[in-house]
């Protein structure tokens, strides 16, 4: 609440309204404060509604916490809230990457946590029980109990006239989506990202700028582990910013009338371009500072070196995303012109085209069966349209027979070869004693064995996860043709065999010992 200066002229104008108060010479400052507080107490603050809506987003997670005591007896020792937050962490952290999180990834990440909770409760480990708990966990985050519809929470709003109105807030936390690779992956909603990052009150541009400013400050002060967390948040905000811009272009391609290209869209895209230029400048500074830190840090500070390298990798990922987004922004006006030219002579609907998923399908799914049946009886022919029977055409048949033979579709997808040129740089992130321990273990083995068996034996001998990572990098160096002359071991692929190890995943390799 802001206060004005003392009025010099004495009386307040008769037509003055609102929160403006004139302080006369005979009035005490406390009277003015009491008057302002009295007026403020009589009205419903606008930001109170926003805070109320923020709290409503936490109710599904609170319901999972309260549901711990209502599950079957053999599942009550699991902390549903902790597991749900870990799922959100994994799904949001992989958002926008090629390897987005699916059920297999979530299962692999939660397996050690569920095992630890079993050990704390004195319960034997059971993979079947873990799968059952994972089903309940994902079901709660996707709202499986309500056919995966959005969560719906009602609240009361007091308008300016002092009247109470009931409103409903609909939102999602997780939903299934199709990945370009053909998999079904888990993706978080914008509300889930906001809830996870505690940034519900910030615009995506402000949130991204704030996160990158925190990364700069933490790198300068040597707080490297915290800088990794802040860099992850900055990357997530980068993905959200990209989605915000691309949504404008998608809406334009769908229906140019849905987007205000007179004022709002040009202003939003111009502000996005300026914001993008500032972010690229800041991210280049962060990347330069991280690389400089890596050059001067000694090998003994292995943990700090790995944290700084992680910050550099996350920042470099943001730079690549922003470079791609810059191309979209530079071609945004052409998207509008192409959509306008394509839709200029199309018949204009009397109202904006609905969103078939949110405005048509989901409301119908929420209707009782009898009402939905009546709606579909009238609307289904309109959605399908007429079907003209096929009429044979001799000209089309001749043209089809004389057309050149089409090449057979490819049945396999080429696999990019592993680029092991930077393995020496990767090994430099590990301290000398860890590298020496890994090389000593490789010298102890003879003959040949699978990489999964090698990691199992090394782990049985007491090797830590860091040592196992170095062993894997040395085996990959032997797998790369350009590094085989200097490799400690040789490696070749095992066709159709998956790597069975809790630390790594992918295709297994046959490791041949006795290299230089």
N, C-alpha and C positions, 0 to 999 in steps of 0.2 A: 504494500500500500504506500503510495507517495503522498507527500504533503506539500501544499502550495505556500508561497510566501505570504506574509501578513499584508492585508489590504490597507492601502493608504487612504482611500476615499471614504471609508466609513461604511455606508449601507451597501447591502448586497442587491444587485439588480433583481427586479421582480420576475424576469423571465429566466433566471438562471436555474438550471436543474442538475441532477446528478449528484456527484460526490464533492462538488466545489463548495467550500465554506469560507466565508469572510470572517476574519478574526478582528473584531473591533478592539479599540484601545482598552475598553473596560472589561473585556472577556479574558479569562485565564486560559493558558494553554491546555490545562487539564480538561476544561470543558470541551474544547475542540476535539481532543483525542477521544473523550467519552462519546461525543456525537458520532464520530466516524465509526467507532467500534459498534455503536448501537445500530447504525445503518447497515454495516457489514454483517452483523449477526442476523439481520432480518432477511437476508437474501441467500439463496443457494449458490455457493461459489462455483464458477464454471470448471475450475481445475479439479474440484471434488468429484465430478462425474468421471473425469479422465482417470483419476486415481481409483475410483470404484471399478471401472472397466479393467484396469490393470490387475486388480486383485482377483477379478473373476477368472482371469486366465490361469490362475494357480489352483483353481478348485479341482480339476482332474488329477493333478499331482497329489493334492491333499486327500482326495478320495482313495488314491492308491495307497497312501500311508495308512489311512484308517482301515483299509481293507486287509491289512496284514493280519489282523486278529480274526478275520472272518474266513480266511482260506482254510483248506484242508489242514489237518494237524501236521502232516509231513512237509508242508510248505510255509508254515507260520514263522520259521526262523529266518526267512529271507527278508531283507529290508527293501520293500518295493520302491520307496522314494529314491534311495541311493542307486538302485539298479536302473530306474527310469532316467535319472540324470546322466548316468554313464551312457545309456543308449543315445540320448540327445547329444551328448558330447561326441560320440563316435560318428553319428549321422551328420551332424553339422560340420565336423572337422573334415569329412570327406565330400562335402557338398561341392559340386562343380568339377570334381576330379574324374579321371577316367575310371578309377576303381571306386565308384560310389558304394556306400554301405548297403548290403542286402542282409537277408537273414543269416547267411553263412558267416559273414563278417561279424555281425553282432554276436552270434553264437561263439565264435572264436575269442572275441574280446571278453565276453561275460563268463566264459568257462572258468578261468582262475578265480574270479570274484565269487562265483557261486561255490566253488570248491573251498575257498577260505571261509565262507559263511557256514558251510557244512562242518568244517573242522572246529570252528568256534562253538557250534552248538552240539558237538560230539555226535554228529550224524554221518553215517557212511556215504561216500560219494556215489551218486546214481545219475548216469547220463539221461535216463528216462525222466527222472524228476526234474533235471535241469531243463529239458525240452518243454516239460509241462509248465514250469515257471516262466520260461521265455514266451510261451503262447499267451499266458495271462498278462505278461508285461506288455508285449506288443499290442495285444487286444485292448488293454486299457489306454495306451497312447493313441491308437487309431479309432477308438470308440467302437470296437467290434460289437459290444452289447447293444448298440443302436444302429446296426447295419452299416457301420462306418460313416454315418452321417456326421456333420459338424457338431461339436459340442454346443449346447444351447443353454445359456444361463440367463435368467430374468433378473431385472433390477428395477428400482424405482428412481425416477428423475423428477425433480421439482422445477417447474418452469418459472418464468419471471412473474407470473401472477399468483404464485404460491400454490398452484394446483399440482397434484401428484399424478404421474403417468407411469405406466408399466412399459418397459422396453425389454427386448431380448437381444443378447449378444451371441453371435454364432462365430465359432472359430475352430480351427484344427490344430493339432500338434504334429502328428505324423500321418503320412499317407503313402500308398504304393504308387509307383510311377514306372513307366517303361523306359529302359535305358537304350541308347542307340545300339548297344551290343546285343540286345535281345533279352537281357535279364530284367527281372522285376526288382527294383531297388526301393529303399526307404528314403523319403525326402521330408525334411521339416518344413512346416509352414513359416510364413514371415512372423506370425505371432510366437511360434516356438523359438525362432532365432532371437527375437526381442526378449522373450522371457529368459532364455539361457544367458544372454549377454547383459541382462539388467539394463537395457537401453530403450525401454518402451517409450520414454518421453523425448527421445532425440530423433531427428531426421537422419536418414541413412548417410547423407553427406556430412553432417555434423559428427555423427558417430564414427565415421571413417577417419575424419581429420583428427578427432580426439584420440582414437586408438593409435594412430601413427605418431602423434605428438608424444604419447606415453612411451612408445618404443624408442624414440630418439632420446628421451630423458633417461630411460632405464639403461640404454647402452652407454650413455655418457657417464652414468654413475656406477657402472660395473655390475648392475643387477641383472645378470644375463638370463637366469631361469625365469624371472618375471617378464623379461623382454620377450621370451619365447611365447608365453601366454598372451601377451599383448599383440604380438605379431600374428598369432592365430586369429585373434578377434579382428584385426585389421584386414586379414584375408577374407574372413567371412563377410565383413561389411563391403569389401570389394565385389564379392559375388552378388550381394543384395543390390548394390548400386548398378551393376551391369544388368540385372534382371529388371530393375525399374526403368532403365532407358529402353531396353529391348521390348518391354511391354507396350510402350508408346508406338514403336514401329510395327509390332504385331497387330495392334488394334487398327492402325492405319491401313495395313494390307487387307484386313478383314472388312472394314467399313470406314471410309475416310470421314464420314459424318460423325463418327464417334469421338473424334479427336479435334480439338479446337486449334486449327492451323493458322488462325488469324492472330491469336495472341499467346495462348497458353503453351502450345507445343514449341513454337520457335523460342520462347523465353526459357522454357524448361531445358531444351536441348542446348541453347547457348550457355545457360548456367552450368549444365553438365559438362560441356566442353571446357569451360574455364576451371571448373572444379577438377576435372581430369588432368589438366595441365599442372595445376598446383600439386596434385597428388603425385604425379610422375616426378616432379622436381624434388619433393620431399622423399619419395622412395629411393631415388638415386642417391640422395644424401645418406639415407640409412644404409643402403647397400655399400656405399664407399666406406662409411664408418665401420661396418661389420668386417669388410675385407681388410681394412687397416688393422683392426683388432686382431684378426687371425694371423696376420704377418708378424706382429710383435709379441704375441702370447707364447710362452714357452711350452714345450711338450708336456711338462709336468702337470700343467693345468688342463688335464684331459676333459674333465666335465665342463669347464667353462668354454673350452674350444668347441665342443660339440653343441653347446647351447648357442654360441654365436654363429656357428655354421648353420644351425636350424633357422635362426632369425634371417640370415642371408638367403637361404633357400625359399622361405615363405615370402620375403620381400621380392625376390626375383619372380616368383609366381604371380604376385600382384602386378608387377611391371608388364609381364606378358599378357595378362588379362586386359590391362588398360590399353596396351598397344592394339589388341584386337577390337576393343570397344571404341577406340579412336577411329578406326576404319568405319564402323557402323555410324558414328556420329557425323563423319565427313560425308557419308552417302545418305544421310537422313532425308535431305530435301529431295533427292532423286526418288527415294521411296515414296514420298508424298506425291510427287509429280506422276510417277508411274501408276500409283493407285488411283489418282484422280483421272488419268487418261483411260484406265481400264474400267472404271466405274462410272464415267461421265454419262454414258447412254444407257446404263442399267436403270430399270424402274426403281424409283426411290420409295422405300417403305414409309408408311404413315407415321411410324414410330421407330426408334432405334432397334436394331436387330438384337434379340435376346441372347444371352449366354446359355447355350443349350444344356450345359452341365449344371450351372448354378441356378439358372432361372426357370428351367423346364424339367430336367430329369430329377433333380433332388426334391423339388416341391411335390412332384407326382409320387415319388417313393415314400414321402411322408403322409400321403393321403390314406384313408381307410380303403380297403380293397374294393368295396362297392363303388365309392366315388371315383377312384382311379380307373375302374373299368368303364364307367360312363364317359370320362374324359378321353380315354384312349379310343373308345368306339367312334367318337366324333373327330378326333384329331389325327388318328393313325393314317387315314387315306391322304390327309394333307401333307404329312411328313414324307410318305413314300412316293406320291405322285403317280401319274399314269405310266403304264408299261405297254409300249407299242410292240406287237408281235414281230418276230424276225421275218423278213421277206427275202427269199433267195435273190442274189444279184449275180448274173453271169459276168459282168464287168469286174466286180470285186473279186470273184473267184479266179478269173484269169490273172488279174493283177497280183493276187496272193500267190498263185502258182509260179509266176515269173519273177517274183521278188528274190533277191539273193539270200542264200541261207544265212540265218543268224548264227553267230558263234554260240557255242554251248556255254551256259552260265558257269562261272567258277564255283567249284564245290568246296574250296578251302580259302582261308584268309591268310595272306602272307604274314609271317611273323617277323617283326623288326629284329635284326641282329642286336645282340647285347653290345653296347658301347662301353668297353672296359678301359678306354684310354685314360680316364681320370682315376683309376683305382689307386695309383700311388698317392694322389692327392687325398683320396678318401682314407687311405691307411694313415696318412699324416695326422688325422684327427684323433688317433688312438695313441696312448702313451707307449714308450719303448718296451716297458716290461710286459704289456699286454700283447704286443706284436711278437716279442720273443717267446712268450708262453704258447701262442698259437703255432708258431713255426716249430717249436719243440714237440708239440703234440703231433704235427704232421710227419715229423721225422721218425716218430715211434711206430708208425704203421707201415706195413708192407703189402705188396700185391695190389689188389683192387677191391673196392667196396662202394656201395651206394652212399651218396651224400647224407641221406637220412640216417644210415647206420653209423657213419662217421660222426655226425653230431650227437647221436645217442651215446656212443662210446666216450666221446669227449666230455659230455655232460656227466656220465657215470664216474669219470675220473676226477670230478670236482671242478671242471671248467665253468666259469661264469658266463652269463649271456653276452657280455662284451667280448670275451675271448671267442665265443661261438660266432659272433658277427665277423670278427677278423678272419677266422677259418673259412667262412663262407666267401668273403671277398677274395682270399687267396685261391680258393677253388675256381671262382669265376674268372680270375686272371689266367688260370690254366685252360679255361674253356674258350677264351678269346684268342683267335688265331694270331693277332698281331703281338700278343704278349707271351706266347708259348715259349719263346727262346729264353725268357727270364723267369718263367713261372716255377714255383716250388713243386707243383704237381700238374698232371694232365687231367683233363675232364672231357667227357663226351655225354650227349643226352641219352636218357633211357626212355625210349618211345612208349608213350601211354602210361607212364608211372608217375603218380603224384607224390610230391615231397611230403612225408609224414613227420612233421616236427611242430611243436607248439610255438616256436619262435618265428619260423619262416614258412612260406607257402609258395607253390608254383610247381614246375616240372622237376623231377628228380634227376640227378646226374650220376654217372659212373666215374669215380675218382681213381686214377691210376697213379700209384706212388712210385718213387724212384726217379723223380725229375731232378734237374740241376739244383 
